[in-house]
Structure formats: C-alpha cells, structure tokens
Amino acid sequence: FSDTFAKRIGLETAEVRLGPLTPVISVVGTVALDPEHLAAVGTRLRGLVRSMHKFEGDDVKKGELLAEIDSAELGEAQASVRMLGAQRDAAKMNAEREQQLLERQLSTAREAEVAMAELKKYDALQKAAQQRVRALSGQSGEGNPALGRYSLRSPIDGTIIDRGISTGQSVEADLVAFRIANLDYLWVELAVFERSLNGIQVDDKVYLSPLSDPNLRIEGRVEHIGAQINPDTRSADVRIEIDNRSRSLRPGQAVTAEIHASKAATGPVLVIPTSAVTVVDGQPTVFVSEGPTTVRTVPVQLGQASENEQQVLSGLKEGQRVVVKGVFALKSELFR
C-alpha cells in the first residue's frame, strides 16, 4: 500500500514484547444493598398510626422522627410506671418516718423493717414497669405527657427505600414500617465460575460499568470470595464493596465487572496490544509489519488477556511489530 493510504487510515504499529500479564475476568453482576448499612424499623407493638412524617425517597438522620403510633398497650405500661412511682414515693416517706420514730423510741424495729421492705417492693415493681416500657418503645413512661404515643425514629443515617404503614392504619407488633438504607455503601454480587476462582484474591482491583452506561467505569475492590461452589451453576459468590457517594449505581442494577485477577498474573510472556487482534476466517489474526508500506497477515494462538494486552502463545516473536491502529481498514482491503 502507499504512504498516502497509511496516513489516511492512521496506521500505527507496536512492538511484540515480553512482559508480565494480569488477566482480567469479565462477569455480569447485580448491585445490592450493604446489610451493614441497612435498617428495618418495626412497629414493635399493636396500635393505630397517628401521623406520618417521612415517606419513600426521603433522606433521614439517625434519631429523626418517622411516624407516631397510638398504642393502648404502651399507655397502660406507662401509666403503671407512674402509678408505681407514686406508690414508691409514699413507701419511701413512710419508711423515713418509721426510721425517725424508731430513733425517738416511738416505734418498734419491726414496724421500721416492714416499712423498708415495702419501699424495696415498690422500687422493684417500678423498675420492672420501666423495663416493660423500654421493651415496648424504648421511651420512658415518666415525664412523657402523651401516654400511649410511640415515636418511630430512624436508627441510622440513610434514605427510606420502603414504607409499610399509612396514617390511620391499624398495625400489629411484627410489622416492618420502614426500611432505611445508606446508599453511600453498596455491594455488587458476582457469580464467578470455578475455573477462574483460583486467580482471584481479596483486594483485587475491579472496574464496574452499568449495562445502561457502558462508558462509565467505577473502581472497587474484592471484599469476599465464597467458600462454596454452587453445584448447579459451578460458580461461587464474589462480593465487591462500592463507595457510592456519587450515586452512580442503584440497588438492583445490572453491571459488568472486570476483575484484575492478581493471583493468576504470569511472569514474562509474549504480549501485544488487544487492539492488534482481529478475526480472519474464524482465526485470531494480526497484521505484522514487513516495512513502512507492507504488512502480512499472521494467524496467532492467544492466551490470557489483561485490560489492554493479549498474551500470544504462538505465531509471533519478540521484537516484531504489529499494526494496532488501522486494523479494520487493512482487513477491509483483504476482502475487496
């Protein structure tokens, strides 16, 4: 071909060289919520939803009010705390009075002991009632002007992703009212075939791209490799943890993952740029430069591939030059 043709197609070559190679394993995965940053807020008791303060999609802070529930059961428990508190106060005054009378020899030791035992009884009953209130709602019954009102609050910073209650709804004690997730932290769950597992280790670099936006690349690291092979799929779970503060990914989204398998990295092997390889008659082929304006096709046997380089098992020698830009134009010339 002519110099003009070479310039028109932007012909460039690269040297066949010896070098290390870290294979890239490509798999498809799914974005999932990180359980360490997920909370389910339950109703915990039977009652009636009095008011709603937050809904799906709202961002909330830890301790922020989500909803209020009126509960007769909680009201009775809180009333019991107040009643026992009053009885304890009366028993305390009586015990102090009996002690003063005893010191003045106006009462017997027996009467003072009975008064002290009564105080201890009401003290124990009040603590038990307070514990029951905490078990029901986490709120003290004392100093709370609204008896029976239970406040649902967020246990974490995050976003409400699901809501199970509405104003005026009757609820039972086992209902999940809200699910809250901190979407800054996500998992990507991958299923990697067993033949590739031995090349992967924790902390290997991974690049993720949503199927809806293949040009977007998000970096992550391997955090967990499953210890068990699924007998049906012959694969194991590999988990990637993602910093999602940019909100680039959404739970449930499908992504492609390129795992840089460091344990499968090889010593010096013959490598060429991936862009040099094309397929001619079903055979991987490269264009070897024979001079500034001459190339010849050479079938090659390929090995493992990294992100940008391809191992060559046979067909080339170190030091040869292969075409890396203009490959499609040269291939088109073959079939004219």
C-alpha positions in Angstrom: 0.0 0.0 0.0 1.0 3.6 -0.4 2.2 6.2 2.1 -1.0 8.1 1.4 -3.1 5.1 2.3 -1.1 4.6 5.5 -1.7 8.2 6.6 -5.3 8.1 5.6 -6.1 5.1 7.9 -3.8 6.4 10.7 -1.6 3.4 10.6 0.4 2.7 13.8 2.4 -0.3 15.0 3.6 -1.6 18.3 6.3 -4.0 19.3 5.7 -7.6 20.3 7.4 -7.7 23.7 7.9 -9.9 26.8 6.2 -8.6 30.0 4.0 -9.5 33.0 0.3 -10.0 32.4 -2.5 -9.8 34.9 -5.6 -11.5 33.4 -9.0 -9.7 33.5 -12.0 -11.9 34.3 -15.3 -10.4 32.9 -18.6 -11.3 34.6 -22.0 -9.8 35.0 -23.3 -8.9 38.5 -26.1 -7.2 40.4 -25.9 -4.2 42.7 -27.3 -4.9 46.2 -27.7 -3.2 49.5 -25.0 -3.5 52.1 -26.6 -5.2 55.1 -24.2 -3.3 57.4 -25.8 -0.1 56.3 -29.4 -1.3 56.2 -32.1 -1.0 58.9 -35.6 -2.2 59.3 -37.9 -0.2 61.6 -40.6 -2.3 63.1 -43.8 -1.2 64.8 -42.9 -3.3 67.9 -46.5 -3.1 69.3 -50.1 -3.1 68.4 -51.8 0.3 67.7 -53.0 2.9 65.3 -50.8 5.1 63.1 -51.4 8.6 64.3 -49.2 10.6 61.9 -46.6 10.2 59.2 -43.5 12.4 59.0 -41.4 10.7 56.3 -42.0 8.8 53.1 -40.2 6.8 50.4 -37.2 8.6 49.0 -36.8 10.9 51.9 -33.3 11.3 53.4 -33.2 10.9 57.2 -30.7 11.4 60.0 -30.2 9.0 62.9 -32.9 9.7 65.5 -35.2 11.6 63.2 -38.9 11.1 63.7 -40.6 8.9 61.0 -44.1 8.3 62.3 -46.2 8.2 65.5 -48.4 5.4 66.7 -51.0 5.4 69.4 -51.0 2.2 71.5 -53.2 1.3 74.4 -50.7 -1.4 75.5 -48.0 1.2 75.8 -50.3 3.6 77.5 -51.1 1.0 80.2 -47.4 0.3 80.7 -46.6 4.0 81.0 -49.5 4.5 83.4 -48.3 1.6 85.5 -44.8 3.3 85.8 -46.4 6.5 87.0 -48.7 4.7 89.5 -45.9 2.6 90.9 -43.7 5.7 91.1 -46.3 7.4 93.3 -46.6 4.3 95.5 -42.9 4.1 95.8 -42.7 7.8 96.9 -45.3 7.1 99.5 -43.5 4.0 100.7 -40.2 6.0 100.9 -41.8 8.7 103.0 -43.3 6.1 105.3 -40.0 4.3 105.7 -38.3 7.5 106.5 -41.0 8.4 109.1 -40.8 5.0 110.7 -37.0 5.3 111.0 -37.3 8.7 112.7 -39.9 7.3 115.1 -37.6 4.4 115.9 -34.7 6.7 116.6 -37.0 8.5 119.1 -38.2 5.2 120.5 -41.8 5.9 119.4 -42.0 2.9 117.1 -40.7 -0.7 117.1 -37.9 -2.0 114.9 -40.4 -4.4 113.4 -42.5 -1.6 112.0 -39.4 0.1 110.6 -38.4 -3.1 108.9 -41.8 -3.6 107.4 -41.8 0.0 106.0 -38.3 -0.6 104.4 -39.4 -3.9 102.9 -42.5 -2.1 101.4 -40.2 0.5 99.9 -38.0 -2.1 98.3 -41.0 -3.9 96.9 -42.3 -0.8 95.1 -38.8 0.1 94.0 -38.5 -3.3 92.3 -42.0 -3.1 90.8 -41.3 0.4 89.4 -38.0 -0.8 87.7 -39.8 -3.8 86.2 -42.5 -1.5 84.8 -39.9 0.9 83.4 -38.2 -2.1 81.7 -41.5 -3.1 80.2 -42.0 0.3 78.7 -38.4 0.3 77.3 -39.1 -3.1 75.8 -42.3 -1.8 74.1 -41.0 1.5 72.8 -37.6 2.5 74.1 -39.2 5.5 75.8 -39.6 6.2 79.5 -43.0 6.4 80.9 -42.0 9.1 83.3 -42.1 12.7 82.1 -43.9 11.8 78.9 -47.1 13.9 78.7 -48.7 11.8 75.9 -49.4 8.3 77.3 -49.5 5.6 74.7 -47.8 7.5 72.0 -44.9 5.7 70.3 -42.5 7.5 68.1 -40.8 5.6 65.3 -37.3 7.0 64.7 -34.5 6.2 62.3 -31.7 4.2 63.7 -29.2 5.2 61.0 -28.5 8.0 58.5 -29.9 7.0 55.1 -32.7 7.0 52.6 -36.1 5.5 53.1 -36.4 2.8 50.5 -39.7 1.1 51.6 -42.7 2.1 53.7 -45.3 -0.3 55.1 -47.7 2.0 57.0 -50.1 4.9 56.4 -51.9 7.4 58.6 -55.0 5.8 60.3 -53.8 2.2 59.7 -54.1 -0.4 62.4 -50.8 -2.2 62.9 -49.6 -5.3 64.7 -46.4 -5.7 66.7 -44.5 -7.6 64.0 -45.0 -5.2 61.0 -41.9 -3.6 59.3 -42.9 0.0 59.0 -39.8 1.4 57.2 -36.7 0.1 55.5 -33.8 2.5 55.5 -30.5 2.2 53.6 -27.4 4.3 53.5 -26.9 4.3 49.7 -23.3 5.6 50.1 -22.3 2.0 50.6 -23.4 -0.8 48.2 -22.4 -4.3 47.3 -22.0 -5.8 43.8 -22.7 -9.6 43.9 -20.9 -11.6 41.2 -21.1 -15.3 40.3 -17.6 -16.4 39.2 -17.0 -19.8 37.5 -14.8 -22.2 39.5 -12.2 -22.3 36.8 -11.5 -18.6 37.4 -11.7 -18.5 41.2 -8.2 -19.6 41.9 -6.9 -16.5 40.2 -8.8 -14.1 42.4 -8.0 -12.9 45.9 -9.4 -10.4 48.3 -8.4 -6.7 47.5 -8.1 -7.4 43.7 -9.0 -4.3 41.7 -12.3 -4.4 39.9 -13.8 -2.0 37.3 -17.6 -1.9 37.1 -19.8 -0.5 34.3 -23.6 -0.3 34.4 -25.2 -2.1 31.4 -27.2 1.1 30.8 -24.0 3.2 30.6 -21.0 1.0 29.4 -18.7 4.1 29.2 -19.0 4.7 33.0 -16.2 3.0 34.9 -16.4 2.7 38.7 -13.5 1.3 40.7 -14.0 -1.2 43.5 -12.2 -4.0 45.4 -12.9 -7.7 46.0 -14.0 -7.9 49.6 -15.2 -11.5 49.8 -14.9 -14.8 47.9 -17.4 -17.5 48.7 -16.1 -20.7 50.2 -18.8 -22.9 48.5 -19.3 -23.8 44.8 -22.9 -23.8 43.6 -23.4 -27.4 42.2 -25.9 -26.1 39.6 -24.0 -23.2 38.2 -20.5 -24.3 39.1 -19.8 -20.8 40.4 -19.1 -19.1 43.7 -20.2 -15.7 45.0 -17.7 -12.9 44.8 -18.6 -9.6 46.6 -17.4 -6.2 45.7 -17.9 -3.2 48.1 -18.5 0.1 46.4 -18.2 3.7 47.6 -21.4 5.1 46.1 -21.4 8.6 47.4 -21.6 9.8 43.7 -24.9 7.8 43.4 -23.6 6.3 40.2 -25.3 2.9 41.0 -28.7 1.9 42.2 -29.7 -1.3 44.1 -30.9 -4.0 41.7 -29.0 -2.6 38.7 -27.1 -4.9 36.4 -23.4 -4.2 35.9 -20.4 -5.8 34.1 -17.3 -6.3 36.2 -13.7 -6.7 35.1 -11.7 -8.4 37.9 -8.0 -8.0 37.7 -7.0 -11.5 38.9 -3.7 -10.9 40.6 -3.1 -14.5 41.7 -3.3 -15.5 38.0 -0.7 -13.0 37.0 2.1 -14.6 34.9 5.8 -13.8 34.6 7.3 -12.5 31.4 5.1 -13.7 28.5 4.8 -12.6 24.9 2.2 -9.8 24.8 0.7 -7.5 22.2 -2.0 -4.7 22.5 -5.5 -6.1 22.3 -6.3 -3.7 19.5 -3.9 -5.6 17.2 -6.1 -8.7 17.1 -8.8 -9.2 14.5 -10.6 -12.3 13.2 -10.0 -13.6 9.7 -11.8 -16.7 8.5 -12.6 -17.5 12.2 -9.0 -17.4 13.2 -7.4 -14.7 15.5 -5.0 -12.8 13.3 -2.6 -9.9 13.4 -1.0 -7.7 10.8 2.8 -8.0 11.1 4.8 -5.0 9.6 7.3 -6.0 6.9 8.3 -2.4 6.2 6.8 1.1 6.2 4.2 0.2 3.5 4.0 -3.6 3.7 2.2 -5.9 6.1 1.3 -9.6 6.1 -1.4 -11.5 8.0 -0.3 -13.9 10.7 -2.7 -16.3 12.5 -2.0 -16.4 16.2 -2.9 -18.6 19.2 -4.0 -16.4 22.1 -3.7 -17.0 25.8 -5.0 -14.9 28.7 -5.9 -11.2 28.3 -5.5 -8.2 30.6 -7.4 -4.9 30.3 -5.3 -3.7 27.3 -2.9 -6.5 26.4 -3.3 -10.0 25.0 -0.9 -13.0 25.6 0.3 -14.7 22.4 1.1 -18.4 22.7 2.3 -18.9 19.1 2.6 -17.1 15.8 4.8 -14.2 16.8 8.3 -13.5 18.1 9.6 -10.8 20.4 10.7 -7.7 18.6 8.3 -8.0 15.7 5.9 -5.1 15.1 2.2 -5.4 14.7 -0.5 -3.0 13.5 -2.5 -1.5 16.3 -4.3 1.3 14.5 -5.8 0.9 11.0 -6.5 -2.8 11.5 -10.1 -2.6 10.3 -9.1 -0.7 7.1 -6.4 -3.3 6.3 -8.9 -6.1 7.0 -11.3 -4.5 4.6 -8.6 -4.4 1.9 -8.3 -8.2 2.2 -11.9 -8.8 1.1 -12.1 -6.2 -1.7 
